[in-house]
């Protein structure tokens, strides 16, 4: 086996998900949405596309109608002809962005805690992650620590805003600090923004592509999975300057050559990608607040997320157990599944006191979790 392949790790959730299914547990672990419901117009357009015979290859760059809708949905619209590529979900977009930006042995800066797939994608590209810790409970970085992470081997920095797992969005001041360093060291800024349309409390998502100094060196990863509740459709995208996009498209062609043609057509026609009428964030915020009430009521410390679909809870006031032990006990005794946070940290010990909680669920599911957890015993 190749050295790169040997570094890849399977999902840390796999075993827990099997146990949760066997115990008929309430799953607040994975981000697969049960809220919002998939827009009915999107389903009808998909059926229409399939029945009309639109079942062969689409152009590898993606359906023109979908690329135009994606461009219109962004605060600073790109040119859909030369700066947007439809990918097989955000996961392929992440891998293509890294494969097109770094060479084996290069360093990629990652803010910690991080989305678990980041480390595997960096390993697949043959690069080396260099971690910069974010400071709880506000999950911001120390500017001096960030600056110290850059060096002659740094080729990219990988961001996530809103973050999975913390839900925090990067501010303009923070993005400008990153821009200073990226310019100084000539570094590509790759930003995973798959939750950009799920932000709360009247906030406006700020993309790296909205920051003029980052627009040319920035690469945006997007996805329709959570905002449209179509995670199984595998519709993601890359947004980058035309010269970068040309390289990414060549990589895309030799890896997947494109994603499902009729589903692209449906998303391009349905009017939900850029449509003003489809705004699920308000109702999702109701679920966020309900989940916060449930878990802070149990004693967890939680910073309300700016966006996304996860809470990041500190369990240290509730138990002396580590996150793996705590999650296993909740599953065994209360039939509720959360995610232990250790895999989101380079050193698992730094994540021992945190858990991740998905709240993109129905009100009934969240209330059922409250009922199950009402008898939670504290362990010290």
Buried (B, 14 or more C-beta within 10 A) or exposed (E): EEEBEEEEEEEBBEEBBEEBEEEEBBBBBBBBBEBBEBBEBBBEBBEBBBEEEBEEEBEBBBBBBBBBBBBEBBEBBBEBEBBBBBBBBBBBBBBBBBBBBBEEEBBBBBBBBBBBBBBBBBBBBBBBBBBBBBEBEEBBBEBEEBBEBBEEBBBBBBBBBBBBBBBBBBEEEBBEBBBBBBEEBEBBBBBBBBBBBBBBEEEEBBBBBBBEBBBEBBBBBBBBBBBBBBBEBBBBBBBBBEEBBEBBBEBBEEBBEBBBBBBBBBBBBBBBBBBEEBEBBEEBBBBBEBBBEBBBEBBBBBBBBBBBBBBBBBBBEBBEBBBBBBBBBBBEEBBBBBBBBBBBBBEBEBBBBBBBBBBBBEEEBBEBBBEBBEEBEEEE
